Amino acid sequence: MIKQEPDKKLIEKVILLFNEKKYLEALDLSNKIINEYPNSILINNILGVIHTELKNYTLARDLFIKVVNLNPKYNDGFYNLANIYNKLGEEDNAIKNYEKVVELDKSYYKAYNNLGNIFRKRNLNKKALEYYILTLSINPNYIRGFYNLAGVLQHYILDEKNKYINKFLLYLLEKKIIVRPNAIATNVINGLFLNTNVKDNFSLLENNIYPKNFNKIIELLNENKLLLQFMKVCPIPNYYFEKNLKKIRNEILNQIYNLNFKKIYLKFLISLSAQCFLNEYVYYETDEEKFKINRINERITNNINTKEINDLEILILSCYSPLYSFDWCKKINPSSQLEETFILQYRNYNEEKKYTQKIKSISEINDKISIKVKNQYEENPYPRWTNLGLSIEPRVIKEVIEDINLDIDLKKLHFSKNVEILIAGCGTGQHAITTASKYKNVKIFALDLSFNSLAYAKRKAEELNCKNINFIQGDLLDLKKLDKKFDIIESVGVLHHMADPLAGWECLTDCLKKDALMLIGLYSEKARDNIASIRKKINSLRIKTTKKNIINFRKDIFENNITTWDSIKYSPDFYSISGVRDLLFHVQEHRFTIKKIKSHINKLGLVFLGFEETYVLDQYKKIYNQKKDLYDLDKWEDFESNNPRIFSGMYQFWCKKI
Ligand SMILES: C[S@@+](CC[C@H](N)C(=O)[O-])C[C@H]1O[C@@H](n2cnc3c(N)ncnc32)[C@H](O)[C@@H]1O
């Protein structure tokens, strides 16, 4: 009988060549084998995989079709075929074949994941979410599935109970580099409301017997892992939570002031302390609370050398002021249960202080506005982030650029071997570290006015083992002192804080190589209409920028229910001191229109290449479906007129120097 499949050893040889990325040799050998075994499922399949790698997609498709015809029960064959249809843009055929895969094997999680991707691309987020949940419930270690889930959760509002989702949300909040907690905060809140008893638990704070039931409430909340983790990773952007957490903080203070050291408070306090630290103590404090804090502080100060201090006393104070602000803190040898809080509120602070001394400076800051802006960010580095969303793996620049769909001929795009990227106004490092994770083999220069922001950025870069960023202090107006021309410059949320944004933009353009790319982020006049009116009111009331005024201003907005300003309550920035300062109390803010951007681009000898944000682009494409429309700023202007809030996350666009 004629053998249908070749010798195992031959197959292994092809696989070895393939794994060593010797695709042409693998192809050669496979072609030889297939001549002898034309109906071998294995070799047809491998040949399909090789052609996929070589981007010969139609050849690959035909091979996989042959494979599944030879064996209609071969799920890997259907999976490969589905992937090829996906690459060829034949999504309906891809869906059919992924469905065939899961019909043959219900636990084939990658097929569910890819179905999720197709539905996400089609903006069918609910369906995509269902598939990602299915993927992760089969394989809870599939990291790519978590990235996809995080992606869809940023544009879909959870609206029904789900027994899995809170577990996955918890995982996303525990991981340092999958997603910015703020980006999924609304859904974490929804997940808490829909799938936990948090509302019932908080409602006990209003019960007639309160505070007799207080310990019970803490016990119940301690069981809510998602809530406790959420409190540790970002300011919770919701006043309902703020109101209740404030009340709990107050009652634990009462208990501890009265020397009632209940062990159950510990776990909750660790989270509450992190939450208060992250929001930079934005919660309003009563005079009675101030008095009690002072007394506990005195108690600790008096006892520090002679008696053991109860951890709960330390923790409750850290819910009102950072640990580093207490003189006695350096004398404490923290117990293991205090370690997390000590790292967050004491060790990190000291580490940043050390980094501040080490950061190199390119210039004295002379510009009057730059001095004011610097002072603001020295006092309140912004944003104070914990986790962020990095790329799964770095890729060569061209591949990354290809994905953004810019108005550019990729064949004419050339990058030198030593690509250098400037992040101008890098703040606390989120942007620079994210960019560093995207591109392979690049060197990043990250410049900012504020030493304290840079120190925060540097500490986080070290924590994430991000080695290719060089942090520099200085004014971007003095960039020529760096004596460098960059391959890419990115500056998001910076130019609109300068006295003359066009002058700043010109300095950036001067440091860009010819034909090189620039990413700019600017505030939109239309999208920030409401913020502009609040800023105007603050100015007319001559409210000085102090922490106390910011706290009182917020209290006023929440308690007096000024409905015209309601929308501000939905901004995550409204839930931390540095956020409110950046949002409403900034020393300098310009806002732009698309017309103005167009005129600046022309003046600077740049060419507009397209907007960055996928969500915005998807909305635009629903109305303007020609590729060239994507680069037509006049059409974008019309689009924004009809969707005034669309650029609430700033205009973020690419341009090129000609
Ligand atoms: C709103 S933060 C944005 C930070 C960062 N780009 C991000 O997206 O996370 C603005 C930053 O720009 C910096 N900045 C403003 N004017 C600058 C200037 N003239 N030169 C350098 N940095 C500047 C500020 O110090 C601040 O850290």
The ligand as an SDF file (V2000), in Angstrom:
LIG
                    3D

 27 29  0  0  0  0  0  0  0  0999 V2000
   -0.4360   67.3870   30.5160 C   0  0  0  0  0  0  0  0  0  0  0  0
    1.1940   66.8660   30.7350 S   0  0  0  0  0  0  0  0  0  0  0  0
    1.2660   65.6260   29.4900 C   0  0  0  0  0  0  0  0  0  0  0  0
    2.3670   64.6560   29.7350 C   0  0  0  0  0  0  0  0  0  0  0  0
    2.5210   63.5660   28.6880 C   0  0  0  0  0  0  0  0  0  0  0  0
    2.7220   64.0730   27.3760 N   0  0  0  0  0  0  0  0  0  0  0  0
    1.3760   62.6030   28.7120 C   0  0  0  0  0  0  0  0  0  0  0  0
    0.6290   62.5700   27.7330 O   0  0  0  0  0  0  0  0  0  0  0  0
    1.2210   61.8590   29.6870 O   0  0  0  0  0  0  0  0  0  0  0  0
    2.0880   68.1940   29.9920 C   0  0  0  0  0  0  0  0  0  0  0  0
    3.5770   68.0960   30.2070 C   0  0  0  0  0  0  0  0  0  0  0  0
    4.2220   68.9650   29.2750 O   0  0  0  0  0  0  0  0  0  0  0  0
    5.3210   69.5360   29.9010 C   0  0  0  0  0  0  0  0  0  0  0  0
    5.6490   70.8200   29.2310 N   0  0  0  0  0  0  0  0  0  0  0  0
    4.8590   71.8920   29.0700 C   0  0  0  0  0  0  0  0  0  0  0  0
    5.5290   72.8820   28.4370 N   0  0  0  0  0  0  0  0  0  0  0  0
    6.7570   72.3980   28.1650 C   0  0  0  0  0  0  0  0  0  0  0  0
    7.9210   72.9410   27.5540 C   0  0  0  0  0  0  0  0  0  0  0  0
    7.9160   74.1840   27.1010 N   0  0  0  0  0  0  0  0  0  0  0  0
    9.0090   72.1670   27.4490 N   0  0  0  0  0  0  0  0  0  0  0  0
    9.0140   70.8940   27.9250 C   0  0  0  0  0  0  0  0  0  0  0  0
    7.9580   70.3500   28.5370 N   0  0  0  0  0  0  0  0  0  0  0  0
    6.8400   71.0860   28.6660 C   0  0  0  0  0  0  0  0  0  0  0  0
    4.8670   69.7560   31.3290 C   0  0  0  0  0  0  0  0  0  0  0  0
    5.9340   69.8900   32.2230 O   0  0  0  0  0  0  0  0  0  0  0  0
    4.0120   68.5200   31.5770 C   0  0  0  0  0  0  0  0  0  0  0  0
    4.7270   67.4970   32.1960 O   0  0  0  0  0  0  0  0  0  0  0  0
  1  2  1  0
  2  3  1  0
  2 10  1  0
  3  4  1  0
  4  5  1  0
  5  6  1  0
  5  7  1  0
  7  8  2  0
  7  9  1  0
 10 11  1  0
 11 12  1  0
 11 26  1  0
 12 13  1  0
 13 14  1  0
 13 24  1  0
 14 15  1  0
 14 23  1  0
 15 16  2  0
 16 17  1  0
 17 18  1  0
 17 23  2  0
 18 19  1  0
 18 20  2  0
 20 21  1  0
 21 22  2  0
 22 23  1  0
 24 25  1  0
 24 26  1  0
 26 27  1  0
M  CHG  2   2   1   9  -1
M  END
$$$$
